[in-house]
């Protein structure tokens, strides 16, 4: 659990730290503001996780598979139902939102949109990491997080010196895409449950 938590914390700050080391202060500011604004996509996700976490844990502890699937499905629905309108709003209003930090920040609109794509991928993946953590697969969740973090780190080192803030945001997309794909696959394998938005499109939620 500690490794999972540390992996999340590290992933939230590595972009800014490496941009500061490998690029200039302007790019660092653009990355910082863009990443924080993109996190607004996941605001309701955080609230929903706090509400559903004990329910998921209880369902798993009682070996109530039907309830576990139902709770996972509800959480995935909240992720996507809240994320889609916010994604659209933030995407369309990116330049206007960035002017709140100063007119020079409008240059970060493409960077913000790349970060929005990255966060959007994790919403589509559903609560895969959470489900793994609650279903006795913490080591698997930690391993996936650290793989994604390594991908982010390697791509940051390659892309930031060449492309600055855009390179950093592109590395973030690749890392979170990796996290999402591996998380979905691991959750299906370890629990037999599909946590992604694809489960919402099927009559059989598994």
TIRO-69702 format. One record per residue (C-alpha): residue number from 1; residue in three letters; x, y, z. Coordinates in nm, 3 decimals, padded with zeros to 5 digits. Last residue first. Example, Ala and Ser with C-alpha at 12.3 -4.5 7.8 and 13.67 -1.06 7.14 Angstrom:
MARLO   num   residuo         X         Y         Z
MARLO     2       ser    01.367   -00.106    00.714
MARLO     1       ala    01.230   -00.450    00.780
//
This chain:
MARLO   num   residuo         X         Y         Z
MARLO   206       unk   -01.791   -00.847   -01.640
MARLO   205       unk   -02.081   -00.604   -01.685
MARLO   204       unk   -02.282   -00.850   -01.904
MARLO   203       unk   -02.520   -00.618   -02.084
MARLO   202       unk   -02.219   -00.449   -02.240
MARLO   201       unk   -02.146   -00.080   -02.304
MARLO   200       unk   -02.082    00.000   -01.938
MARLO   199       unk   -01.814   -00.270   -01.929
MARLO   198       unk   -01.628   -00.082   -02.202
MARLO   197       unk   -01.595    00.215   -01.963
MARLO   196       unk   -01.328    00.020   -01.778
MARLO   195       unk   -01.340   -00.184   -01.457
MARLO   194       unk   -01.374   -00.525   -01.630
MARLO   193       unk   -01.407   -00.781   -01.353
MARLO   192       unk   -01.245   -01.127   -01.346
MARLO   191       unk   -01.064   -01.024   -01.028
MARLO   190       unk   -00.694   -01.093   -01.094
MARLO   189       unk   -00.700   -01.119   -01.474
MARLO   188       unk   -00.956   -00.849   -01.542
MARLO   187       unk   -00.786   -00.620   -01.293
MARLO   186       unk   -00.445   -00.687   -01.446
MARLO   185       unk   -00.565   -00.612   -01.799
MARLO   184       unk   -00.741   -00.292   -01.694
MARLO   183       unk   -00.439   -00.170   -01.496
MARLO   182       unk   -00.195   -00.255   -01.774
MARLO   181       unk   -00.397   -00.055   -02.026
MARLO   180       unk   -00.459    00.239   -01.792
MARLO   179       unk   -00.104    00.267   -01.657
MARLO   178       unk    00.042    00.244   -02.007
MARLO   177       unk   -00.195    00.516   -02.129
MARLO   176       unk   -00.099    00.714   -01.819
MARLO   175       unk    00.270    00.691   -01.909
MARLO   174       unk    00.222    00.770   -02.278
MARLO   173       unk    00.002    01.071   -02.200
MARLO   172       unk    00.252    01.199   -01.943
MARLO   171       unk    00.536    01.174   -02.194
MARLO   170       unk    00.333    01.390   -02.431
MARLO   169       unk    00.281    01.648   -02.155
MARLO   168       unk    00.656    01.667   -02.095
MARLO   167       unk    00.731    01.696   -02.464
MARLO   166       unk    00.481    01.980   -02.500
MARLO   165       unk    00.637    02.155   -02.200
MARLO   164       unk    00.986    02.150   -02.351
MARLO   163       unk    01.019    01.989   -02.693
MARLO   162       unk    01.379    01.878   -02.728
MARLO   161       unk    01.510    01.884   -02.369
MARLO   160       unk    01.168    01.764   -02.243
MARLO   159       unk    01.135    01.471   -02.483
MARLO   158       unk    01.415    01.228   -02.394
MARLO   157       unk    01.441    01.274   -02.017
MARLO   156       unk    01.063    01.305   -01.993
MARLO   155       unk    01.026    00.984   -02.195
MARLO   154       unk    01.243    00.792   -01.949
MARLO   153       unk    01.069    00.937   -01.642
MARLO   152       unk    00.718    00.881   -01.774
MARLO   151       unk    00.795    00.524   -01.874
MARLO   150       unk    00.947    00.464   -01.529
MARLO   149       unk    00.637    00.609   -01.362
MARLO   148       unk    00.414    00.384   -01.570
MARLO   147       unk    00.619    00.081   -01.465
MARLO   146       unk    00.606    00.204   -01.105
MARLO   145       unk    00.230    00.230   -01.111
MARLO   144       unk    00.195   -00.116   -01.265
MARLO   143       unk    00.423   -00.270   -01.000
MARLO   142       unk    00.233   -00.096   -00.720
MARLO   141       unk   -00.102   -00.226   -00.846
MARLO   140       unk    00.038   -00.579   -00.878
MARLO   139       unk    00.184   -00.561   -00.529
MARLO   138       unk   -00.147   -00.436   -00.391
MARLO   137       unk   -00.335   -00.733   -00.536
MARLO   136       unk   -00.534   -00.838   -00.230
MARLO   135       unk   -00.865   -00.712   -00.369
MARLO   134       unk   -00.863   -00.357   -00.230
MARLO   133       unk   -00.544   -00.251   -00.408
MARLO   132       unk   -00.647   -00.417   -00.735
MARLO   131       unk   -00.984   -00.244   -00.723
MARLO   130       unk   -00.826    00.094   -00.656
MARLO   129       unk   -00.581    00.049   -00.943
MARLO   128       unk   -00.862   -00.045   -01.184
MARLO   127       unk   -01.109    00.225   -01.081
MARLO   126       unk   -01.217    00.309   -01.437
MARLO   125       unk   -00.993    00.287   -01.744
MARLO   124       unk   -01.194    00.559   -01.916
MARLO   123       unk   -01.114    00.793   -01.626
MARLO   122       unk   -00.744    00.711   -01.657
MARLO   121       unk   -00.753    00.794   -02.027
MARLO   120       unk   -00.920    01.128   -01.955
MARLO   119       unk   -00.630    01.225   -01.729
MARLO   118       unk   -00.389    01.184   -02.021
MARLO   117       unk   -00.619    01.355   -02.271
MARLO   116       unk   -00.658    01.650   -02.033
MARLO   115       unk   -00.279    01.668   -02.000
MARLO   114       unk   -00.252    01.702   -02.378
MARLO   113       unk   -00.517    01.974   -02.374
MARLO   112       unk   -00.329    02.166   -02.106
MARLO   111       unk   -00.010    02.157   -02.312
MARLO   110       unk   -00.191    02.282   -02.622
MARLO   109       unk   -00.341    02.571   -02.417
MARLO   108       unk   -00.007    02.659   -02.249
MARLO   107       unk    00.059    02.954   -02.477
MARLO   106       unk   -00.243    03.120   -02.315
MARLO   105       unk   -00.019    03.152   -02.008
MARLO   104       unk    00.130    03.483   -02.131
MARLO   103       unk   -00.204    03.654   -02.070
MARLO   102       unk   -00.181    03.594   -01.694
MARLO   101       unk   -00.294    03.320   -01.454
MARLO   100       unk   -00.662    03.377   -01.530
MARLO    99       unk   -00.558    03.379   -01.896
MARLO    98       unk   -00.526    03.001   -01.867
MARLO    97       unk   -00.899    02.955   -01.825
MARLO    96       unk   -00.972    03.152   -02.143
MARLO    95       unk   -00.718    02.956   -02.349
MARLO    94       unk   -00.849    02.616   -02.224
MARLO    93       unk   -01.219    02.698   -02.265
MARLO    92       unk   -01.298    02.434   -02.527
MARLO    91       unk   -01.085    02.160   -02.372
MARLO    90       unk   -01.190    02.246   -02.016
MARLO    89       unk   -01.559    02.229   -02.106
MARLO    88       unk   -01.530    01.910   -02.310
MARLO    87       unk   -01.326    01.733   -02.041
MARLO    86       unk   -01.567    01.852   -01.772
MARLO    85       unk   -01.863    01.716   -01.972
MARLO    84       unk   -01.686    01.381   -02.023
MARLO    83       unk   -01.538    01.342   -01.674
MARLO    82       unk   -01.857    01.345   -01.469
MARLO    81       unk   -02.033    01.070   -01.663
MARLO    80       unk   -01.704    00.887   -01.708
MARLO    79       unk   -01.588    00.860   -01.350
MARLO    78       unk   -01.944    00.828   -01.218
MARLO    77       unk   -02.013    00.535   -01.452
MARLO    76       unk   -01.690    00.365   -01.349
MARLO    75       unk   -01.792    00.398   -00.984
MARLO    74       unk   -02.134    00.251   -01.052
MARLO    73       unk   -01.981   -00.040   -01.244
MARLO    72       unk   -01.736   -00.111   -00.965
MARLO    71       unk   -02.017   -00.108   -00.709
MARLO    70       unk   -02.227   -00.347   -00.920
MARLO    69       unk   -01.936   -00.581   -00.986
MARLO    68       unk   -01.848   -00.598   -00.617
MARLO    67       unk   -02.214   -00.651   -00.527
MARLO    66       unk   -02.243   -00.944   -00.767
MARLO    65       unk   -01.914   -01.087   -00.642
MARLO    64       unk   -02.012   -01.092   -00.277
MARLO    63       unk   -01.700   -01.255   -00.132
MARLO    62       unk   -01.786   -01.090    00.200
MARLO    61       unk   -01.444   -00.924    00.213
MARLO    60       unk   -01.475   -00.822   -00.152
MARLO    59       unk   -01.814   -00.660   -00.096
MARLO    58       unk   -01.688   -00.488    00.220
MARLO    57       unk   -01.379   -00.350    00.044
MARLO    56       unk   -01.589   -00.223   -00.245
MARLO    55       unk   -01.832   -00.055   -00.006
MARLO    54       unk   -01.548    00.095    00.198
MARLO    53       unk   -01.395    00.247   -00.119
MARLO    52       unk   -01.724    00.369   -00.267
MARLO    51       unk   -01.762    00.701   -00.084
MARLO    50       unk   -01.394    00.801   -00.079
MARLO    49       unk   -01.364    00.690   -00.442
MARLO    48       unk   -01.661    00.907   -00.540
MARLO    47       unk   -01.504    01.218   -00.389
MARLO    46       unk   -01.176    01.155   -00.568
MARLO    45       unk   -01.354    01.087   -00.898
MARLO    44       unk   -01.553    01.408   -00.857
MARLO    43       unk   -01.228    01.602   -00.871
MARLO    42       unk   -01.073    01.394   -01.149
MARLO    41       unk   -01.123    01.631   -01.439
MARLO    40       unk   -00.993    01.913   -01.218
MARLO    39       unk   -00.656    01.739   -01.245
MARLO    38       unk   -00.620    01.897   -01.587
MARLO    37       unk   -00.596    02.238   -01.423
MARLO    36       unk   -00.309    02.122   -01.202
MARLO    35       unk   -00.119    01.968   -01.491
MARLO    34       unk   -00.161    02.279   -01.708
MARLO    33       unk   -00.047    02.520   -01.435
MARLO    32       unk    00.267    02.323   -01.349
MARLO    31       unk    00.355    02.242   -01.707
MARLO    30       unk    00.327    02.604   -01.819
MARLO    29       unk    00.530    02.723   -01.519
MARLO    28       unk    00.807    02.473   -01.591
MARLO    27       unk    00.808    02.569   -01.958
MARLO    26       unk    00.864    02.932   -01.861
MARLO    25       unk    01.129    02.843   -01.603
MARLO    24       unk    01.348    02.675   -01.868
MARLO    23       unk    01.405    02.310   -01.955
MARLO    22       unk    01.580    02.003   -01.816
MARLO    21       unk    01.583    02.059   -01.440
MARLO    20       unk    01.259    02.254   -01.406
MARLO    19       unk    01.093    02.024   -01.657
MARLO    18       unk    01.215    01.730   -01.451
MARLO    17       unk    01.065    01.864   -01.129
MARLO    16       unk    00.735    01.967   -01.289
MARLO    15       unk    00.685    01.631   -01.456
MARLO    14       unk    00.790    01.430   -01.149
MARLO    13       unk    00.531    01.588   -00.924
MARLO    12       unk    00.205    01.393   -00.963
MARLO    11       unk    00.379    01.068   -01.058
MARLO    10       unk    00.576    01.073   -00.734
MARLO     9       unk    00.261    01.105   -00.523
MARLO     8       unk    00.086    00.819   -00.700
MARLO     7       unk    00.390    00.593   -00.674
MARLO     6       unk    00.428    00.678   -00.306
MARLO     5       unk    00.071    00.571   -00.240
MARLO     4       unk    00.110    00.245   -00.433
MARLO     3       unk    00.442    00.170   -00.262
MARLO     2       unk    00.288    00.235    00.080
MARLO     1       unk    00.000    00.000    00.000
//
